[in-house]
Amino acid sequence: MDFSFPPEVEEFRAEVREFLAEHLTDEMIDATHDGTIHAPALHAAMAERGWLAGPVPEELGGGGRGALASVVLNEELQLARAPIDAMAVSIVVASILLEHGSEHLKTTVVPRLLDGTALGCFGYTEPESGSDVAAARTRAVRDGDEWVINGAKMWTTLAHIADYVILLTRTDPDVAKHEGLTFFLVPLDTPGIEIRPVPTMAVERSNATFYDDVRITDEWRVGEVDGGWTVMKTALKYERGIAGGQFPSPPVIDAAVDWARTHQRADGSRPIDDPTVREKLMRALIDVEVCRGFAYHTAALAEDGVMFGVEGSMTKLFASERYKQHCRWFQDLMGVEGLLTHHNPDAHLGGRIEEHLRHSPVTTIYGGTSEISRNLIAEGHLGLPRAR
Ligand SMILES: Cc1cc2nc3c(=O)[nH]c(=O)nc-3n(C[C@H](O)[C@H](O)[C@H](O)COP(=O)(O)OP(=O)(O)OC[C@H]3O[C@@H](n4cnc5c(N)ncnc54)[C@H](O)[C@@H]3O)c2cc1C
């Protein structure tokens, strides 16, 4: 078995590292503490290189960079702690529009999402429907050539900086729940939209969004009327594609290794000299290798034209659950020092482990919870009977 990447992919990895050394600054990473995981200058520089269009399939009008290069880009960005949430979401929105959008959306909105001049966000979840996303109740009612939208969405992350929300609505309440849904792309400056901040236990800020007699023309519809579930499946396909390349733990492991090497205990020893500390660090590093195996396997399948099924969910489940565990281990090892936050000048590496500890649980919730991932793997990979 040859586990190495083709030379052009390794060359691309070197190019990404060089790019990040030049364009990613500590200030950009620190700025995420205001709650928004997005660096406009980095985003623009990546767009200029064509890296936003890169992962979008060529047959859809994207860069067609291929899955191996895409996973390498994703890996390097995460290892470097680049704030890329808005980038990842905007690429998914563009891909959905290229598959299901009208000519109007393909020619006016997609180019802006891919050249970095506009941002998208997801409007699927509602106060009463998250995992069961097809239970959405936000109503869209036709009025001539217009649609009138009323309802509320929860966890519309990035809505406060985005230009467009891809919105799941109910257009027919009298049929089975999967059959009466329709998607729209809604410009967020349309009258009737209110965006309220929702703080989280992590640094990340999310939003609640409200739609009060919001009027848009039919050219903003995405996919068929009442055909929203088909679009939702495409959205989940791309979201799980991103989930297939997750490396949240390495920055925390780096911080833990640094602490273990530099911290002096009262008896003059360093934590790294302690075999129980080294064992935890090694176990975490082995988990990262497993994540790498999952991610590269998923990318190799995609590169061979096999549309992966549950592999993205497997990586996401393993990476996020282990990440949560790693953060707990390391904060525990550090004792009281592990509780110091970013704003405390004595915090080790700007309180990185404490910050990740608060962030890690949300990674087991958004993009599909761990329980939903387990259901998908049980049914799609292990062949167990459907549980829902
Ligand atoms: C920080 C953050 C950012 C987010 N960003 C966005 C965003 O940008 N756009 C967006 O649309 N959504 C977003 N979400 C929403 C996210 O996708 C949902 O929170 C998630 O899908 C779970 O839905 P819920 O919160 O309604 O929980 P529920 O679905 O109510 O689940 C509650 C619990 O029940 C479990 N459960 C539910 N159904 C099953 C089942 N069938 N089998 C076993 N267990 C089950 C779940 O695993 C969970 O533990 C975000 C969430 C968070 C926390």
The ligand as a Tripos MOL2 file, in Angstrom:
@<TRIPOS>MOLECULE
LIG
   53    58     1     0     0
SMALL
NO_CHARGES

@<TRIPOS>ATOM
      1 C1        -22.6670   26.8990   18.1420 C.3       1 LIG1
      2 C2        -23.6970   26.3710   17.1850 C.ar      1 LIG1
      3 C3        -23.7240   26.8470   15.8830 C.ar      1 LIG1
      4 C4        -24.6920   26.3970   14.9780 C.ar      1 LIG1
      5 N1        -24.7470   26.9430   13.7240 N.ar      1 LIG1
      6 C5        -25.8060   26.6470   12.9170 C.ar      1 LIG1
      7 C6        -26.0040   27.3430   11.6920 C.ar      1 LIG1
      8 O1        -25.1850   28.1680   11.2930 O.2       1 LIG1
      9 N2        -27.1340   27.0970   10.9770 N.ar      1 LIG1
     10 C7        -28.0750   26.1780   11.3750 C.ar      1 LIG1
     11 O2        -29.0670   26.0010   10.6710 O.2       1 LIG1
     12 N3        -27.8960   25.4840   12.5320 N.ar      1 LIG1
     13 C8        -26.7980   25.6990   13.3130 C.ar      1 LIG1
     14 N4        -26.6450   25.0380   14.5080 N.ar      1 LIG1
     15 C9        -27.6810   24.1220   14.9280 C.3       1 LIG1
     16 C10       -27.2510   22.6870   15.0110 C.3       1 LIG1
     17 O3        -27.1710   22.1130   13.7250 O.3       1 LIG1
     18 C11       -28.2710   21.9840   15.9180 C.3       1 LIG1
     19 O4        -28.0640   22.4760   17.2200 O.3       1 LIG1
     20 C12       -28.1320   20.5020   15.8980 C.3       1 LIG1
     21 O5        -28.5250   19.9870   14.6560 O.3       1 LIG1
     22 C13       -28.9690   19.8380   17.0010 C.3       1 LIG1
     23 O6        -30.2710   20.3340   17.0130 O.3       1 LIG1
     24 P1        -30.9520   20.8620   18.3740 P.3       1 LIG1
     25 O7        -29.9990   21.8230   18.9960 O.co2     1 LIG1
     26 O8        -32.3050   21.3260   18.0490 O.co2     1 LIG1
     27 O9        -31.0160   19.5970   19.3160 O.3       1 LIG1
     28 P2        -32.0820   18.4150   19.2140 P.3       1 LIG1
     29 O10       -32.2130   17.9530   17.8190 O.co2     1 LIG1
     30 O11       -33.3100   18.8340   19.9270 O.co2     1 LIG1
     31 O12       -31.3310   17.2930   20.0330 O.3       1 LIG1
     32 C14       -31.3070   17.2570   21.4720 C.3       1 LIG1
     33 C15       -30.5840   15.9780   21.8790 C.3       1 LIG1
     34 O13       -31.3270   14.8290   21.4060 O.3       1 LIG1
     35 C16       -30.5070   14.0120   20.5840 C.3       1 LIG1
     36 N5        -31.2890   13.4610   19.4780 N.ar      1 LIG1
     37 C17       -32.1200   14.1350   18.6390 C.ar      1 LIG1
     38 N6        -32.6450   13.3110   17.7230 N.ar      1 LIG1
     39 C18       -32.1320   12.0790   17.9820 C.ar      1 LIG1
     40 C19       -32.2890   10.7950   17.3550 C.ar      1 LIG1
     41 N7        -33.0610   10.6230   16.3020 N.pl3     1 LIG1
     42 N8        -31.5870    9.7490   17.8820 N.ar      1 LIG1
     43 C20       -30.7790    9.9210   18.9680 C.ar      1 LIG1
     44 N9        -30.6110   11.1070   19.5950 N.ar      1 LIG1
     45 C21       -31.2620   12.1710   19.1140 C.ar      1 LIG1
     46 C22       -29.4190   14.9360   20.0570 C.3       1 LIG1
     47 O14       -28.2460   14.2320   19.7110 O.3       1 LIG1
     48 C23       -29.1950   15.8520   21.2590 C.3       1 LIG1
     49 O15       -28.3260   15.2570   22.1860 O.3       1 LIG1
     50 C24       -25.6450   25.4210   15.4050 C.ar      1 LIG1
     51 C25       -25.5910   24.9270   16.7220 C.ar      1 LIG1
     52 C26       -24.6450   25.3830   17.6070 C.ar      1 LIG1
     53 C27       -24.6360   24.8490   19.0140 C.3       1 LIG1
@<TRIPOS>BOND
     1     1     2 1
     2     2     3 ar
     3     2    52 ar
     4     3     4 ar
     5     4     5 ar
     6     4    50 ar
     7     5     6 ar
     8     6     7 ar
     9     6    13 1
    10     7     8 2
    11     7     9 ar
    12     9    10 ar
    13    10    11 2
    14    10    12 ar
    15    12    13 ar
    16    13    14 ar
    17    14    15 1
    18    14    50 ar
    19    15    16 1
    20    16    17 1
    21    16    18 1
    22    18    19 1
    23    18    20 1
    24    20    21 1
    25    20    22 1
    26    22    23 1
    27    23    24 1
    28    24    25 2
    29    24    26 1
    30    24    27 1
    31    27    28 1
    32    28    29 2
    33    28    30 1
    34    28    31 1
    35    31    32 1
    36    32    33 1
    37    33    34 1
    38    33    48 1
    39    34    35 1
    40    35    36 1
    41    35    46 1
    42    36    37 ar
    43    36    45 ar
    44    37    38 ar
    45    38    39 ar
    46    39    40 ar
    47    39    45 ar
    48    40    41 1
    49    40    42 ar
    50    42    43 ar
    51    43    44 ar
    52    44    45 ar
    53    46    47 1
    54    46    48 1
    55    48    49 1
    56    50    51 ar
    57    51    52 ar
    58    52    53 1
@<TRIPOS>SUBSTRUCTURE
     1 LIG1         1 GROUP 0 **** ****
